[in-house]
Amino acid sequence: MNKWLKITRPVNGFMGFFSIYIVGFIAVNIHIARFLLPISLGAISVFLVTAGGNIINDISDLETDRSNHPDRPLPSGTISRKAAYYMAVSFFIAGFIVSLFVSLFISSIVVLVEVLLVSYEFKTKKMGLPGNITISLLIGMIFLYGGFITDTLSKMILLFFLAFFSNMSREIMKDIEDINGDIDRNTLPKRIGIPRAKIVSGSFIVLTIVVSFLPYYFHILSIYYLYAVLLDDMLFALTLIYLYKNVSKGQQISKVAMIWGMACFLLGGF
């Protein structure tokens, strides 16, 4: 893969790109054609900002990547740190400019996301829980972003919380899993201990399961969502069991549950 393309991690960018179309369909269903232009512009801005964020991540992790990922463009020396910095800024600016064609308000959200991405890489990531919150906000904001674009924010708020809660649980599980390797991070498991961190992670799983029924109850998503989310809740319940038995296995099951959760939202759009 070309070095300039590789550093952007395009797979992540395309996942963000297509997620906006999915959120758009969830929001307005068969009326999506009316919003095709703003949704497409929003999707492009997400791709560009995600690419910039991935480059910032590589800049932030340069020293650890020298041993963990020596084949990446920055640690291998095929791209200089200065060039990567300018490239990241260019992607952020391009994402902002594209979003301006949707609305000034949408562009302000893009700026907020960019600030959160940079603050995470250079500040909150090492602080543990604030970093977990930042990442979970960014995951959930994809629904708010789509809601603002399609003027259906009220429909997206519950989906935002579902994404936020489920990701918070998984972030804490990953910190428990990596507690011995996180030398320079003041993570929640380090601060309060693994048993208490498991309780916090489990609480977010319980919140996810409880809130999962509300999109159907409030007629935000259809009966198809309810059928699908029952399986998802079983997966989250299994995650809760493995959280106390084998946190690595629990974290993997949680990832599957989150992916299936997105499918549940999509089915609920029908």
Summary of the structure (lengths in Angstrom):
residues: 270
radius of gyration: 19.0
end to end distance: 38.0
largest distance: 54.2
contacts: 918
relative contact order: 0.10
helix: 84%
strand: 0%
